Amino acid sequence: MANSTLETISELTNSKQWLEAFPIMKQLRTDLTEETYIELLQDMSKDGYKLYAMYVEGEIVSLVGLSWRINFYNKRHIFIYDLVTDVSQRSFGYGEKLLKYIHDWASESGAEYVALESGLQRSDAHRFYQDKLDYDKWCYSFRKTL
């Protein structure tokens, strides 16, 4: 990738920016409608959720959604709920750059870990996290439908 490509990373903080990001988030969260996306995002933001975008030449290419959490086993940490790169922009290193930005920001802000969950079927994502970014696979996550 040429160095002349303008790349920026910004937190998305308003409905206009969130709507701009919706088509990319929908690639990961396929069950969302624009309406449920905005409703959930407004509630999630009140609970500390932050959405960051990587822009290349003014267009969003990748998103990461996260929040600060604290518990006994991860101490003060960042939990990543959503990470997606636009399907037409994959394999250019944007997801990796965005996560490295979050790693640096989290470390500078006092986090001990960055944690995330990834669906069992997402073996390509697992290789990405483990091989490219040195994440440890350290637990199983369970849930019960009520």
Stockholm file with secondary structure:
# STOCKHOLM 1.0

chainA/1-146         MANSTLETISELTNSKQWLEAFPIMKQLRTDLTEETYIELLQDMSKDGYKLYAMYVEGEIVSLVGLSWRINFYNKRHIFIYDLVTDVSQRSFGYGEKLLKYIHDWASESGAEYVALESGLQRSDAHRFYQDKLDYDKWCYSFRKTL
#=GR chainA/1-146 SS CCTTSCEEEEEECSHHHHHHHHHHHHHHSTTCCHHHHHHHHHHHHHTTCEEEEEEETTEEEEEEEEEEEEETTTEEEEEEEEEEECGGGTTSSHHHHHHHHHHHHHHHTTCSEEEECCCTTCHHHHHIIIIITCCCCCCCCCCCCC
#=GC SS_cons         CCTTSCEEEEEECSHHHHHHHHHHHHHHSTTCCHHHHHHHHHHHHHTTCEEEEEEETTEEEEEEEEEEEEETTTEEEEEEEEEEECGGGTTSSHHHHHHHHHHHHHHHTTCSEEEECCCTTCHHHHHIIIIITCCCCCCCCCCCCC
//
